[in-house]
């Protein structure tokens, strides 16, 4: 099985959510490790937001009961390459589909961020 997901997110939208809801939004969507890496940089948070949306699309579920924000985590290897880690129900669901190998790519400008994911068996 091969599946892909892509999402384009507006930095302004994420900035608005952070401004309006503050830590409540950030803690609901991003893991502690993601928050530490991004260090409040809205463009980096937006890129991770886009990856999370793209993963949900690749899994065919959207964000909800099975696939949750914080169960999709973007970490960086020692060279800075982003990598995907799935947790809890999201990992179990991906495993049930046979999706065990993930490749991700993210990029951003000041206005937009894109997240692209490919998952295979």
N, CA, C and O atoms as a DFTB+ gen file, in Angstrom:
484 C
 N C O
     1  1       0.849      -1.184       0.000
     2  2       0.000       0.000       0.000
     3  2       0.887       1.237       0.000
     4  3       1.927       1.277       0.658
     5  1       0.464       2.221      -0.736
     6  2       1.131       3.520      -0.806
     7  2       0.059       4.584      -0.652
     8  3      -0.996       4.513      -1.281
     9  1       0.335       5.565       0.186
    10  2      -0.606       6.669       0.347
    11  2       0.171       7.957       0.558
    12  3       1.287       7.947       1.077
    13  1      -0.432       9.064       0.149
    14  2       0.208      10.369       0.305
    15  2      -0.779      11.350       0.920
    16  3      -1.990      11.134       0.899
    17  1      -0.242      12.417       1.463
    18  2      -1.053      13.509       1.979
    19  2      -0.280      14.799       1.825
    20  3       0.947      14.815       1.932
    21  1      -0.992      15.876       1.574
    22  2      -0.357      17.187       1.444
    23  2      -1.274      18.226       2.068
    24  3      -2.498      18.099       2.013
    25  1      -0.684      19.247       2.657
    26  2      -1.462      20.341       3.221
    27  2      -0.686      21.637       3.078
    28  3       0.532      21.676       3.252
    29  1      -1.407      22.682       2.761
    30  2      -0.862      24.034       2.679
    31  2      -1.569      24.851       3.753
    32  3      -2.791      24.996       3.723
    33  1      -0.803      25.383       4.700
    34  2      -1.378      26.126       5.824
    35  2      -0.887      27.562       5.813
    36  3       0.258      27.844       5.460
    37  1      -1.775      28.462       6.206
    38  2      -1.433      29.880       6.261
    39  2      -0.835      30.227       7.619
    40  3      -1.421      29.938       8.662
    41  1       0.323      30.843       7.591
    42  2       0.993      31.263       8.817
    43  2       0.111      32.218       9.612
    44  3       0.071      32.154      10.841
    45  1      -0.591      33.094       8.920
    46  2      -1.466      34.066       9.585
    47  2      -2.550      33.371      10.413
    48  3      -2.904      33.839      11.495
    49  1      -3.069      32.268       9.910
    50  2      -4.109      31.528      10.635
    51  2      -3.562      30.934      11.930
    52  3      -4.195      31.037      12.981
    53  1      -2.386      30.314      11.851
    54  2      -1.786      29.727      13.053
    55  2      -1.407      30.833      14.036
    56  3      -1.595      30.676      15.243
    57  1      -0.884      31.933      13.540
    58  2      -0.550      33.073      14.412
    59  2      -1.791      33.567      15.139
    60  3      -1.733      33.876      16.329
    61  1      -2.914      33.642      14.430
    62  2      -4.172      34.067      15.044
    63  2      -4.587      33.107      16.157
    64  3      -4.979      33.542      17.240
    65  1      -4.500      31.796      15.891
    66  2      -4.883      30.803      16.888
    67  2      -3.985      30.866      18.122
    68  3      -4.457      30.721      19.249
    69  1      -2.700      31.081      17.903
    70  2      -1.766      31.208      19.026
    71  2      -2.076      32.476      19.817
    72  3      -2.069      32.469      21.048
    73  1      -2.346      33.556      19.102
    74  2      -2.650      34.821      19.781
    75  2      -3.960      34.732      20.557
    76  3      -4.047      35.189      21.696
    77  1      -4.965      34.148      19.940
    78  2      -6.287      34.095      20.575
    79  2      -6.360      33.097      21.724
    80  3      -6.912      33.402      22.781
    81  1      -5.795      31.884      21.516
    82  2      -5.938      30.812      22.501
    83  2      -4.665      30.513      23.288
    84  3      -4.707      29.780      24.276
    85  1      -3.550      31.064      22.865
    86  2      -2.299      30.931      23.598
    87  2      -1.880      29.497      23.844
    88  3      -1.947      28.652      22.952
    89  1      -1.442      29.233      25.081
    90  2      -0.934      27.908      25.446
    91  2      -1.982      26.815      25.272
    92  3      -1.633      25.665      25.006
    93  1      -3.235      27.151      25.415
    94  2      -4.300      26.149      25.248
    95  2      -4.244      25.541      23.841
    96  3      -4.335      24.323      23.683
    97  1      -4.094      26.386      22.832
    98  2      -3.981      25.899      21.453
    99  2      -2.657      25.167      21.258
   100  3      -2.635      24.047      20.746
   101  1      -1.569      25.787      21.657
   102  2      -0.245      25.211      21.436
   103  2      -0.125      23.849      22.116
   104  3       0.391      22.907      21.515
   105  1      -0.587      23.731      23.342
   106  2      -0.497      22.457      24.067
   107  2      -1.438      21.397      23.510
   108  3      -1.173      20.203      23.646
   109  1      -2.522      21.816      22.891
   110  2      -3.478      20.865      22.303
   111  2      -2.950      20.256      21.007
   112  3      -3.241      19.103      20.690
   113  1      -2.166      21.047      20.256
   114  2      -1.739      20.638      18.920
   115  2      -0.309      20.107      18.881
   116  3      -0.021      19.173      18.132
   117  1       0.590      20.686      19.674
   118  2       2.018      20.388      19.553
   119  2       2.567      19.711      20.812
   120  3       2.201      20.066      21.932
   121  1       3.444      18.737      20.609
   122  2       4.093      18.069      21.735
   123  2       5.119      19.001      22.372
   124  3       5.485      20.025      21.795
   125  1       5.572      18.641      23.547
   126  2       6.586      19.445      24.240
   127  2       7.859      19.538      23.408
   128  3       8.491      20.593      23.356
   129  1       8.235      18.448      22.759
   130  2       9.448      18.461      21.929
   131  2       9.280      19.388      20.723
   132  3      10.210      20.112      20.367
   133  1       8.117      19.373      20.100
   134  2       7.867      20.274      18.974
   135  2       7.900      21.735      19.434
   136  3       8.477      22.593      18.766
   137  1       7.283      22.000      20.568
   138  2       7.270      23.359      21.097
   139  2       8.686      23.848      21.387
   140  3       9.031      24.990      21.082
   141  1       9.498      22.983      21.975
   142  2      10.876      23.361      22.298
   143  2      11.666      23.650      21.022
   144  3      12.402      24.635      20.956
   145  1      11.516      22.795      20.010
   146  2      12.246      22.992      18.763
   147  2      11.825      24.287      18.065
   148  3      12.669      25.040      17.579
   149  1      10.525      24.537      18.020
   150  2      10.013      25.719      17.313
   151  2      10.271      27.013      18.092
   152  3      10.397      28.081      17.493
   153  1      10.349      26.922      19.415
   154  2      10.676      28.070      20.257
   155  2       9.830      29.303      19.915
   156  3      10.336      30.425      19.874
   157  1       8.534      29.075      19.672
   158  2       7.620      30.180      19.393
   159  2       7.629      30.690      17.965
   160  3       6.869      31.603      17.641
   161  1       8.463      30.131      17.101
   162  2       8.509      30.583      15.696
   163  2       7.243      30.107      14.981
   164  3       7.052      28.910      14.768
   165  1       6.402      31.037      14.624
   166  2       5.111      30.718      14.003
   167  2       5.292      29.967      12.690
   168  3       4.519      29.055      12.397
   169  1       6.284      30.323      11.901
   170  2       6.481      29.625      10.624
   171  2       6.801      28.150      10.854
   172  3       6.333      27.291      10.106
   173  1       7.590      27.851      11.876
   174  2       7.919      26.448      12.179
   175  2       6.713      25.702      12.735
   176  3       6.489      24.541      12.391
   177  1       5.941      26.353      13.588
   178  2       4.711      25.738      14.087
   179  2       3.741      25.471      12.938
   180  3       3.098      24.422      12.895
   181  1       3.638      26.411      12.018
   182  2       2.728      26.252      10.881
   183  2       3.151      25.082       9.999
   184  3       2.297      24.343       9.509
   185  1       4.437      24.904       9.791
   186  2       4.918      23.769       8.988
   187  2       4.550      22.449       9.661
   188  3       4.150      21.503       8.982
   189  1       4.677      22.373      10.973
   190  2       4.304      21.160      11.684
   191  2       2.793      20.949      11.671
   192  3       2.321      19.815      11.583
   193  1       2.051      22.019      11.758
   194  2       0.593      21.946      11.635
   195  2       0.229      21.339      10.278
   196  3      -0.642      20.473      10.195
   197  1       0.899      21.797       9.217
   198  2       0.634      21.279       7.868
   199  2       0.961      19.788       7.765
   200  3       0.222      19.032       7.135
   201  1       2.058      19.367       8.378
   202  2       2.405      17.935       8.363
   203  2       1.328      17.116       9.060
   204  3       0.935      16.057       8.570
   205  1       0.851      17.599      10.194
   206  2      -0.182      16.867      10.929
   207  2      -1.443      16.708      10.082
   208  3      -2.045      15.635      10.048
   209  1      -1.833      17.768       9.409
   210  2      -2.994      17.700       8.504
   211  2      -2.726      16.729       7.359
   212  3      -3.608      15.958       6.980
   213  1      -1.520      16.760       6.808
   214  2      -1.173      15.882       5.688
   215  2      -1.190      14.413       6.114
   216  3      -1.631      13.553       5.352
   217  1      -0.713      14.123       7.324
   218  2      -0.748      12.751       7.834
   219  2      -2.193      12.277       7.974
   220  3      -2.522      11.156       7.583
   221  1      -3.046      13.121       8.525
   222  2      -4.456      12.754       8.675
   223  2      -5.093      12.472       7.316
   224  3      -5.914      11.563       7.192
   225  1      -4.720      13.242       6.305
   226  2      -5.239      13.003       4.953
   227  2      -4.702      11.696       4.386
   228  3      -5.441      10.945       3.750
   229  1      -3.427      11.422       4.610
   230  2      -2.845      10.168       4.120
   231  2      -3.515       8.965       4.771
   232  3      -3.667       7.916       4.145
   233  1      -3.916       9.122       6.032
   234  2      -4.600       8.034       6.736
   235  2      -6.085       7.971       6.380
   236  3      -6.756       6.987       6.690
   237  1      -6.594       9.009       5.737
   238  2      -7.981       9.012       5.292
   239  2      -8.995       9.283       6.378
   240  3     -10.167       8.935       6.229
   241  1      -8.571       9.896       7.465
   242  2      -9.474      10.068       8.598
   243  2      -9.768      11.519       8.958
   244  3     -10.832      11.817       9.500
   245  1      -8.848      12.415       8.666
   246  2      -8.929      13.752       9.230
   247  2      -8.520      13.687      10.694
   248  3      -8.252      12.609      11.224
   249  1      -8.474      14.834      11.338
   250  2      -8.145      14.901      12.762
   251  2      -9.427      14.671      13.545
   252  3     -10.452      15.286      13.252
   253  1      -9.379      13.800      14.530
   254  2     -10.584      13.507      15.301
   255  2     -10.299      12.502      16.388
   256  3      -9.320      12.620      17.124
   257  1     -11.166      11.510      16.481
   258  2     -11.059      10.528      17.559
   259  2      -9.918       9.540      17.347
   260  3      -9.222       9.186      18.299
   261  1      -9.719       9.094      16.115
   262  2      -8.679       8.100      15.834
   263  2      -7.311       8.760      15.676
   264  3      -6.319       8.301      16.241
   265  1      -7.274       9.816      14.921
   266  2      -6.025      10.534      14.649
   267  2      -6.091      11.868      15.380
   268  3      -6.951      12.703      15.101
   269  1      -5.165      12.056      16.322
   270  2      -5.176      13.274      17.125
   271  2      -3.909      14.094      16.880
   272  3      -2.881      13.572      16.449
   273  1      -4.015      15.372      17.164
   274  2      -2.918      16.309      16.905
   275  2      -1.604      15.844      17.521
   276  3      -0.594      15.733      16.827
   277  1      -1.617      15.578      18.803
   278  2      -0.374      15.304      19.524
   279  2       0.143      13.887      19.302
   280  3       1.273      13.579      19.679
   281  1      -0.662      13.027      18.699
   282  2      -0.192      11.691      18.352
   283  2       0.575      11.689      17.037
   284  3       1.095      10.653      16.621
   285  1       0.646      12.828      16.391
   286  2       1.463      13.023      15.190
   287  2       2.553      14.009      15.606
   288  3       2.271      15.162      15.932
   289  1       3.788      13.543      15.591
   290  2       4.885      14.376      16.078
   291  2       5.991      14.482      15.036
   292  3       6.393      13.487      14.433
   293  1       6.469      15.694      14.837
   294  2       7.604      15.930      13.952
   295  2       8.818      16.198      14.836
   296  3       8.847      17.156      15.609
   297  1       9.812      15.332      14.702
   298  2      11.065      15.536      15.417
   299  2      12.158      15.787      14.377
   300  3      11.913      15.670      13.176
   301  1      13.330      16.123      14.827
   302  2      14.442      16.349      13.910
   303  2      15.619      15.472      14.311
   304  3      15.944      15.349      15.492
   305  1      16.260      14.857      13.302
   306  2      17.445      14.062      13.588
   307  2      18.611      15.002      13.904
   308  3      18.454      16.219      13.804
   309  1      19.762      14.476      14.277
   310  2      20.884      15.346      14.649
   311  2      21.330      16.323      13.555
   312  3      21.904      17.370      13.851
   313  1      21.065      15.978      12.302
   314  2      21.420      16.880      11.202
   315  2      20.304      17.883      10.892
   316  3      20.472      18.750      10.035
   317  1      19.173      17.769      11.583
   318  2      18.060      18.691      11.381
   319  2      16.970      18.186      10.467
   320  3      15.971      18.877      10.266
   321  1      17.133      16.989       9.900
   322  2      16.120      16.426       9.000
   323  2      14.853      16.106       9.790
   324  3      14.919      15.429      10.815
   325  1      13.701      16.587       9.320
   326  2      12.453      16.264      10.027
   327  2      12.056      14.809       9.814
   328  3      12.186      14.261       8.719
   329  1      11.568      14.199      10.891
   330  2      11.104      12.823      10.845
   331  2       9.763      12.733      11.562
   332  3       9.465      13.531      12.451
   333  1       8.969      11.762      11.166
   334  2       7.636      11.587      11.725
   335  2       7.634      10.478      12.768
   336  3       8.209       9.409      12.563
   337  1       6.978      10.754      13.886
   338  2       6.756       9.737      14.919
   339  2       5.262       9.740      15.231
   340  3       4.681      10.781      15.539
   341  1       4.655       8.568      15.146
   342  2       3.244       8.428      15.491
   343  2       3.131       7.762      16.853
   344  3       3.956       6.926      17.224
   345  1       2.097       8.146      17.591
   346  2       1.888       7.618      18.932
   347  2       0.459       7.099      19.089
   348  3      -0.436       7.466      18.327
   349  1       0.262       6.246      20.085
   350  2      -1.046       5.827      20.589
   351  2      -1.995       5.342      19.490
   352  3      -1.609       4.528      18.652
   353  1      -3.242       5.844      19.495
   354  2      -4.265       5.395      18.545
   355  2      -3.862       5.659      17.097
   356  3      -4.171       4.868      16.206
   357  1      -3.173       6.769      16.870
   358  2      -2.771       7.104      15.502
   359  2      -1.782       6.070      14.975
   360  3      -1.900       5.616      13.837
   361  1      -0.815       5.703      15.794
   362  2       0.152       4.674      15.389
   363  2      -0.555       3.339      15.175
   364  3      -0.298       2.651      14.186
   365  1      -1.437       2.974      16.089
   366  2      -2.162       1.708      15.968
   367  2      -2.984       1.676      14.677
   368  3      -3.043       0.651      13.998
   369  1      -3.617       2.803      14.343
   370  2      -4.427       2.853      13.123
   371  2      -3.535       2.729      11.883
   372  3      -3.855       1.978      10.962
   373  1      -2.435       3.450      11.859
   374  2      -1.509       3.360      10.722
   375  2      -0.988       1.935      10.585
   376  3      -0.913       1.403       9.478
   377  1      -0.627       1.313      11.711
   378  2      -0.158      -0.072      11.684
   379  2      -1.235      -1.010      11.146
   380  3      -0.929      -1.947      10.409
   381  1      -2.499      -0.762      11.514
   382  2      -3.589      -1.623      11.046
   383  2      -3.777      -1.533       9.536
   384  3      -4.286      -2.461       8.907
   385  1      -3.362      -0.407       8.963
   386  2      -3.415      -0.237       7.507
   387  2      -2.152      -0.773       6.830
   388  3      -2.063      -0.820       5.603
   389  1      -1.195      -1.168       7.638
   390  2       0.071      -1.648       7.094
   391  2       1.042      -0.535       6.773
   392  3       2.050      -0.773       6.108
   393  1       0.767       0.667       7.225
   394  2       1.625       1.827       6.933
   395  2       2.656       1.979       8.045
   396  3       2.343       2.424       9.149
   397  1       3.888       1.601       7.730
   398  2       4.938       1.619       8.754
   399  2       6.111       2.514       8.395
   400  3       6.908       2.866       9.263
   401  1       6.224       2.880       7.150
   402  2       7.347       3.710       6.702
   403  2       6.801       5.051       6.194
   404  3       5.951       5.099       5.305
   405  1       7.310       6.125       6.782
   406  2       6.832       7.464       6.450
   407  2       7.994       8.339       6.007
   408  3       9.065       8.321       6.614
   409  1       7.777       9.097       4.957
   410  2       8.727      10.124       4.531
   411  2       7.963      11.438       4.557
   412  3       6.829      11.518       4.084
   413  1       8.588      12.463       5.112
   414  2       7.924      13.761       5.190
   415  2       8.833      14.850       4.647
   416  3      10.059      14.739       4.656
   417  1       8.192      15.891       4.180
   418  2       8.914      17.084       3.756
   419  2       8.067      18.283       4.126
   420  3       6.849      18.282       3.946
   421  1       8.720      19.297       4.640
   422  2       8.007      20.523       4.977
   423  2       8.828      21.717       4.529
   424  3      10.055      21.662       4.446
   425  1       8.118      22.792       4.245
   426  2       8.762      24.026       3.826
   427  2       7.836      25.180       4.164
   428  3       6.626      25.000       4.301
   429  1       8.415      26.365       4.298
   430  2       7.569      27.525       4.605
   431  2       8.187      28.818       4.098
   432  3       9.399      28.943       3.927
   433  1       7.306      29.761       3.870
   434  2       7.685      31.152       3.648
   435  2       7.120      31.912       4.843
   436  3       6.635      31.301       5.795
   437  1       7.179      33.221       4.798
   438  2       6.567      33.987       5.887
   439  2       5.052      33.826       5.905
   440  3       4.434      33.959       6.961
   441  1       4.435      33.538       4.741
   442  2       2.977      33.490       4.641
   443  2       2.384      32.084       4.626
   444  3       1.267      31.883       5.103
   445  1       3.113      31.111       4.086
   446  2       2.556      29.774       3.877
   447  2       3.533      28.693       4.309
   448  3       4.750      28.880       4.287
   449  1       2.966      27.554       4.705
   450  2       3.776      26.362       4.993
   451  2       3.123      25.177       4.302
   452  3       1.899      25.084       4.207
   453  1       3.965      24.276       3.822
   454  2       3.464      23.071       3.173
   455  2       4.028      21.856       3.888
   456  3       5.184      21.838       4.313
   457  1       3.190      20.850       4.008
   458  2       3.605      19.574       4.553
   459  2       3.225      18.488       3.560
   460  3       2.096      18.451       3.073
   461  1       4.169      17.605       3.262
   462  2       3.938      16.521       2.313
   463  2       4.401      15.222       2.949
   464  3       5.512      15.151       3.475
   465  1       3.565      14.198       2.907
   466  2       3.910      12.915       3.485
   467  2       3.647      11.785       2.504
   468  3       2.713      11.840       1.704
   469  1       4.480      10.769       2.578
   470  2       4.313       9.537       1.818
   471  2       4.431       8.403       2.819
   472  3       5.362       8.368       3.624
   473  1       3.492       7.483       2.768
   474  2       3.507       6.327       3.662
   475  2       3.441       5.055       2.842
   476  3       2.704       4.971       1.859
   477  1       4.230       4.052       3.261
   478  2       4.245       2.758       2.595
   479  2       4.271       1.646       3.639
   480  3       4.433       1.879       4.837
   481  1       4.106       0.435       3.130
   482  2       4.159      -0.751       3.999
   483  2       5.570      -1.002       4.474
   484  3       5.811      -1.956       5.215
